[in-house]
Amino acid sequence: MIASDIKDKSLRDKGRLKIEWAEKNMPVLSLVKGRFKKEKPLKGINISACLHVTSETANLVSTLKEGGAAVVLCASNPLSTQDDVAASIALDIGIPTFAIKGEDEKTYYKHINLALDHKPKITMDDGADLISELHKKRHEELKGVLGGTEETTTGVIRLKSMAEKGVLKYPIIAVNDAKTKHFFDNRYGTGQSTIDGILRATNMLIAGSNFVVCGYGFCGRGVAMRAKGMGARVIVTETDPLKALEAAMDGYQVMSASKAAEIGDIFVTVTGDVSVLKKEHFLKMKDGAILANSGHFNVEIDIAALESIKKSKQRIRDFVDEYTLHNGKRICLLGEGRLINLAAAEGHPAMVMDMSFCNQALSVEYIAKNAAKLENKVYPVPKPIDSQIAELKLKSMGIEIDRLTPEQEKYLASWELGT
Ligand SMILES: NC(=O)c1ccc[n+]([C@@H]2O[C@H](COP(=O)([O-])OP(=O)(O)OC[C@H]3O[C@@H](n4cnc5c(N)ncnc54)[C@H](O)[C@@H]3O)[C@@H](O)[C@H]2O)c1
């Protein structure tokens, strides 16, 4: 077996307990795992997965292994790895793992390349770094790949751009775009875990604060909803008029980032965009303002600009860098501007990742069975998979719903019947 590159093997027991804890809250994925164990739909397939190395991911990769796949795993972000979980994945589950929390950029890409050395037939990405490395630097290896999956909004945007430009060399299933993924993971998962990350890093009181959410997409809605629930005065900034209108009607203050910069206590970026908070904003901010990002890449807060206007900088707590600016004000950047929910907390709760990772497992199975029919495009998760996951999740939550009667089905499909 290929040697893993992890921080500390002795953390394995702690990691195993965390993985078992997550498994208890992933009943739908457990059902898929049980079926995979019997049917072995992924027999003989090499999978290279580039995902956040968390206890939920451990349950996904062990499901793929039970399905017969030979899996290797690397991190999809330098700060999101749980080192104890990485140790258990490598040693207990027996999946070669290349991930160390806090790894520098060189190691991050070395790990991606180690995962690619596995010669995958299927790739799994969260942010599209693995697939882009394969397309940019290891072109000759693209021929052997059947397809891939992508977990997040930013990755799907990158891959759609590759497909449009004709450079995408194999089919992709956009797991993010399944309803049972982004309606829940992006909204309730990011909503809760982003607040969790900010609290663990700062122990600030949310109640009574001016809490600025930049971006009112699925993640932004979740963060705003949870901050409001904790008593913050929530301010939303947007560039899309429809989303801005929606935020206003949901009861939030909506304004430009420049205006919000003057009054905000805590700022969270969740846009998937670049330089959302920049120099002109930092200069207007109050002394003690807190900046956090929960979008995929560390580009939403312009850190280079913050560095350029600082007089000094010191790490005052884990995941809190205090920048003192030339104007005398102090601004705190959390988690080096990387996904705060994964840097300072544990990412999304298992209960929501249950659905996201079911989409991953079933999409991988779909690629294994249907690769020959697929073109080099970005496909949605097939609708029956999405609906099946929703049904199973409801069942696992003990919720029963009504079914359409034949009369209702006929009525809803007809145009003749009116008043
Ligand atoms: N932290 C996590 O665990 C996690 C989970 C899921 C997704 N994500 C990432 O979060 C980001 C957002 O994902 P989403 O699903 O909410 O996307 P989305 O497309 O639903 O929403 C993004 C919103 O940001 C707005 N926006 C873009 N540029 C802006 C700017 N300069 N100022 C203000 N608003 C702007 C867009 O109009 C849009 O409404 C992506 O990078 C995604 O990959 C993170």
PDBQT file of the ligand as one rigid body, heavy atoms in Angstrom, charges set to zero:
ROOT
HETATM    1  N1  LIG A 501     -17.718  26.933   4.141  1.00  0.00    +0.000 N 
HETATM    2  C1  LIG A 501     -18.209  25.846   3.587  1.00  0.00    +0.000 C 
HETATM    3  O1  LIG A 501     -18.165  24.759   4.167  1.00  0.00    +0.000 OA
HETATM    4  C2  LIG A 501     -18.871  25.934   2.252  1.00  0.00    +0.000 A 
HETATM    5  C3  LIG A 501     -19.920  25.059   1.924  1.00  0.00    +0.000 A 
HETATM    6  C4  LIG A 501     -20.551  25.183   0.686  1.00  0.00    +0.000 A 
HETATM    7  C5  LIG A 501     -20.105  26.166  -0.202  1.00  0.00    +0.000 A 
HETATM    8  N2  LIG A 501     -19.041  26.968   0.145  1.00  0.00    +0.000 N 
HETATM    9  C6  LIG A 501     -18.512  28.018  -0.741  1.00  0.00    +0.000 C 
HETATM   10  O2  LIG A 501     -19.172  29.237  -0.388  1.00  0.00    +0.000 OA
HETATM   11  C7  LIG A 501     -19.220  30.108  -1.531  1.00  0.00    +0.000 C 
HETATM   12  C8  LIG A 501     -20.680  30.524  -1.763  1.00  0.00    +0.000 C 
HETATM   13  O3  LIG A 501     -21.449  29.381  -2.097  1.00  0.00    +0.000 OA
HETATM   14  P1  LIG A 501     -23.040  29.471  -2.344  1.00  0.00    +0.000 P 
HETATM   15  O4  LIG A 501     -23.478  28.094  -2.587  1.00  0.00    +0.000 OA
HETATM   16  O5  LIG A 501     -23.671  30.308  -1.311  1.00  0.00    +0.000 OA
HETATM   17  O6  LIG A 501     -23.024  30.283  -3.740  1.00  0.00    +0.000 OA
HETATM   18  P2  LIG A 501     -24.218  31.122  -4.384  1.00  0.00    +0.000 P 
HETATM   19  O7  LIG A 501     -23.850  31.272  -5.822  1.00  0.00    +0.000 OA
HETATM   20  O8  LIG A 501     -25.528  30.537  -3.998  1.00  0.00    +0.000 OA
HETATM   21  O9  LIG A 501     -24.104  32.551  -3.658  1.00  0.00    +0.000 OA
HETATM   22  C9  LIG A 501     -23.046  33.462  -3.794  1.00  0.00    +0.000 C 
HETATM   23  C10 LIG A 501     -23.650  34.870  -3.681  1.00  0.00    +0.000 C 
HETATM   24  O10 LIG A 501     -22.600  35.837  -3.570  1.00  0.00    +0.000 OA
HETATM   25  C11 LIG A 501     -22.992  36.977  -4.328  1.00  0.00    +0.000 C 
HETATM   26  N3  LIG A 501     -21.802  37.782  -4.656  1.00  0.00    +0.000 N 
HETATM   27  C12 LIG A 501     -20.873  37.575  -5.630  1.00  0.00    +0.000 A 
HETATM   28  N4  LIG A 501     -19.943  38.554  -5.588  1.00  0.00    +0.000 NA
HETATM   29  C13 LIG A 501     -20.270  39.376  -4.554  1.00  0.00    +0.000 A 
HETATM   30  C14 LIG A 501     -19.685  40.535  -4.003  1.00  0.00    +0.000 A 
HETATM   31  N5  LIG A 501     -18.567  41.064  -4.527  1.00  0.00    +0.000 N 
HETATM   32  N6  LIG A 501     -20.295  41.142  -2.941  1.00  0.00    +0.000 NA
HETATM   33  C15 LIG A 501     -21.442  40.628  -2.415  1.00  0.00    +0.000 A 
HETATM   34  N7  LIG A 501     -22.057  39.511  -2.904  1.00  0.00    +0.000 NA
HETATM   35  C16 LIG A 501     -21.465  38.898  -3.968  1.00  0.00    +0.000 A 
HETATM   36  C17 LIG A 501     -23.698  36.402  -5.552  1.00  0.00    +0.000 C 
HETATM   37  O11 LIG A 501     -24.543  37.376  -6.155  1.00  0.00    +0.000 OA
HETATM   38  C18 LIG A 501     -24.486  35.243  -4.928  1.00  0.00    +0.000 C 
HETATM   39  O12 LIG A 501     -25.780  35.640  -4.511  1.00  0.00    +0.000 OA
HETATM   40  C19 LIG A 501     -18.593  29.300  -2.664  1.00  0.00    +0.000 C 
HETATM   41  O13 LIG A 501     -17.221  29.624  -2.731  1.00  0.00    +0.000 OA
HETATM   42  C20 LIG A 501     -18.758  27.874  -2.219  1.00  0.00    +0.000 C 
HETATM   43  O14 LIG A 501     -17.851  27.009  -2.839  1.00  0.00    +0.000 OA
HETATM   44  C21 LIG A 501     -18.443  26.889   1.354  1.00  0.00    +0.000 A 
ENDROOT
TORSDOF 0
